[in-house]
Amino acid sequence: MTAPPVSQLLDLTGKVAVVTGASSGIGRGIAERFAEAGAAVMVHYRSGRAEAEALVGELPKGHAVGGDLCAVDAVEHLFEETERSLGPADILVNNAGIYPMHSILEAPAEAWQEVVDANLRTTHLCTQSLARSLTKRGAGGAVVNIASIEGLHPAPLHSHYNAAKGAILMYTRSAALELGPHRIRVNAVSPGLIWREGIEEAWPEGVLAFETRAPLGRLGRAEDVADACLFLASDASRWTTGANLVVDGGVLTAKAF
């Protein structure tokens, strides 16, 4: 494969990207960046319909679809609607998920399963659906799974979330192994703490601790994660699959004492 010119490495013109959980936060940042790179973007949301539709209004070419992606029929609808409105999908970013807090001693079984399903099951179902479409068409494509540094280093009260994100990292490698022969690349991004509106007021001690430990001295921003996803979805990473790109300001390198 001949390397494309540098000017085209991050160009997604003519591509159709599905971004799950894209009505706000990291997902919104990814949708915006992919659109800027030339992609048509399907903005998936679970409950933020107004926010998703407002975002679509700002994109050159986009569409919004809601649904709980733990359900197989909702996943099928997402990709069918993508093809109907924008064309068949080439790129998938599995960003949808939840992260409630429960102690191991007190977590209800239902809460544990809900977190695993919302993060891990949705990743599998969406990846499977895209992969089936791509292989049927004989086309290559790219999947980017949003994991977390908590899949590498545990945080308290997040045993279910830590476990789900750790599993996503192994799922990423498994999918890369199986889907590589079909020219489908699968990679992951593991963000650290990402700024959101009101986080300093809601969790001042956590923000201070992260900023103090991170060598780069700040929280991440949605666009920091979005740019990592753009790299992994584009020809700039054409020979990269099964990788996990940590985007955490260096916090995992912090000294132990």
C-alpha positions, 0 to 999 in steps of 0.5 A: 500500500502506497502511503498517502500524502501527508496532507491527506493522512487525516482526511475522512472525506467520503467516509461515513462514521457512526459515533455512539453516545455523541450528544455531549462530552467526548462523543460530541467532540469526536463527532465534531472533529470527524465532521471537520475532517470531512466525514458524514457523521451519525450522531447516536444518543440514548436520552439527549435528543435535543442536544444530538439534533442541535449538534447535527444542525452544526455539522456539514453532513450528519443525522441523529438516531436514539436508542438503547444499544444494549438491545440488538434491534436498536443496534440494527436500527442505528446502522440501517438508519445510517445507511438510509440517511448517510450511506453505509458506515465505514467507521465506528467509535464505540463511546456510549457507556455509563459510570455510576459509583458503587462499592463492591460490598453494596453494589446490587447485582442489577447495577453491576450488570447494567454497567457491564452491558452499557459499556461492553455489550454495546461495544460488541453489538455495534462492532459486530454489526459494522463488521458484518456490513463491511465484510458483506460489502468487501470493504475495509473499515475502522473501529475505535473503542473508548476504554479508560485508564481505569481499565489499566489502573483501578479507581475506587467504587468503580469495580464494575466500570474498571472491569468493563473497560479492562474487558474492552481492551481485550475485546479490542485485541480479539476483534483486531485479530479476527477482523484484520484479514477483512481489512477492518482495524480495531483500536482503543483509546483510554482517556484520563479525567476529562473536563466537563461543565461543573466538574470543578465544583462537583469534585474539587478534590479529584480535579486537584489530585489529577492535575497534581499527579499528571505531568502535563498538569491539566485535565483532558478535553474532549478534543484531546480524545477526539484527535486520538480517535481521528488518528486511529480512524484515518490512514495515518494509522493504516498499519495499526490495529489492536492498539490502545492509545492512552490519552491521560496527560501522563497521569499513569506515569506518576511516581508511586512515592 
